[in-house]
Amino acid sequence: MKTLNQLISDYTCNLQQGEMQVAYKGILEFIGKLRADFIKKYPHYETSSIYQGYMDMSYFSLSTKPLKDKGLKIAIVYLHEKGCFEVWLSARNREISKRYDSVFCGKTFDEITVFHDENNRDAIIESTLISVPDFEDQKVLKDIIGQGVEKFITAVNIFITS
């Protein structure tokens, strides 16, 4: 195991190459554009600011009136280590999360595949929107994410209203 000083030295060397900053900035700028599109296209959603994260995940959340009334929200998440976009159903706190764990446990959805990573305490259920995003074609990428989020919200709403 490397010491903290060795890790920071490696980190500094990687930053000195200049590529990591460009990639990170590109990811965050795309998320900003995606968020702006959601605000414009779905003005009835309450949209959070962007959480940049610690190079683990970056996200923003959406909430509809029915979700918010139940203490739930939807997170559109970029996972830096995996290099993919996911959509999560999350709760305002752990108590609400536990309540909805049982609602969604073992449920199947018609048009989407959902899962729950037991190590992810921030999500009740998750779905991969795109595992290998093409940042060179951002219009298509935004469309893929938008369509996936809409399907996810529709599926979640069926279970929370029934």
N, C-alpha and C positions, 0 to 999 in steps of 0.2 A: 504494500500500500504506500502510495506516495504521500509525502508530507504536504501540508497546506502550501508551504513556500514553493515546492516543486510543481504543484498543481497551478498555482498562480503564475509561475514562470512559463509553463506550457500555454496557459491562457493568454499571457502577454505575447508570446511568440505567434500564436494563431491570430491574434488581433493585428499584429504588425504586418501580416500578409495583406490585410485590408478586405478580404473577401467576406469574412464573417459579418462585418458591419453592413456591407451592401446587401447581403442575403437577409439579414434580420430586418433591416429597414424596408426591404421589398415586401417581406411578409406582413409587417405592420401597416405599410401603406395599402396593401391589398385589403387587409381586414378593415381598414378605415373606409375604403371605397365600398366594400361589401356592406358595412354598417350603414353608410349613407344611402345606398340603394334600398335597404330594408326600410329605413325611415321614410323614404319617398314612396316606395311601393306599398307599404303597410302602415299608414299613419295611425291606424287604430292599435298598433302594438306599442307598448311602452318599451323603449330601447335604452339599454344602459350605455355607459361609456365603455371604452375598451380597457380591459385589464391586460397589460403587456406581459406580466409574469416574470419569471426568473429563468427564461429560456427553457422552461418546461412546457408551459402552455400559454397561449394568448387567446382571449375570447371576449365576446360581448354577449349580453343576454337580452332576451325578448320576453315579454309577458303580455298575455291577453287578460281581459277582465276575469274570465272563469278560472284561469290558472292563478292569477294574483290573489283572488278571493280564497283559494285553497293553500296559499303559501308556496306556490310552485312557480318555476320559470324554466325557460328553454335557453340553453347556452350553446352558442356556435363556437366551437373550440378548434384551434390549431394546435396539435401536439408536436412540438419541435423535434423530439427524439424519434418519433415515428414518421414525421413528415406528412401527416394526413389531417384531414378535417373530419370532425365528428360533431354530432348534435347530441346534447344531453338533456334529460329532464332532471332538474335539480330542485331542491327545496330551500326555503328560507332558513331552516335550522335542522339539526339532526333528529329532533323529535318528529317533525313533519315527514322527514325523509323515511324514518322507520315505519311510519303509518302507511306510506305509499309503497314501500318495499313489498308488502304483502299484496297490495292491489295489483302490482305488475309482475310479481314473481310467477314464472312459468307461463306467462301469457304469450300468445303468438299474434303477430300482426299480419294483415293481408299483404300489403305491398312493400313492407320493409323488414329488414332483419335487425332485431334488437338483441342486446346482450348487457351484462353487467360485470365489469371487472371488479372483483372483490376488493382489490387494492385501491379502487377509486371511491373514496368516501364522499366526493363532491357530486356524484351522479346516482340517480335512482335507476335509470336505464340509459343506455347509450346506443348510438347507431353510427356506423361509418358512412359519411357522406361521399368521400372520395379518398382512396388510399394513396394515389399518386397524382397530386394536383399538378396541372400544367399552368404555371404562372405566366407563361408566354401568351396564352390565350385567355385573358382575364374575363372577357365577356362570357365565354362558354363556361368557365369555372364558376362565375357568379350564378349563372343559370342553373348549373348542376346543384350547387349548394342550396340555392333558393327553392328549387323543386323538392329536394330532399327534406329540407326543413318544413316545408308545407305539408308533405306527406306525414312527417313525424308528428307535427302539431295536430293534424287531423286524427291520426291514430290515438294519440294521447287523450285528446278530447273525448273520444268514444268511451274510453275506460273511466275517465274521471266524472263523466256525466251520467254513466249508467248505474 
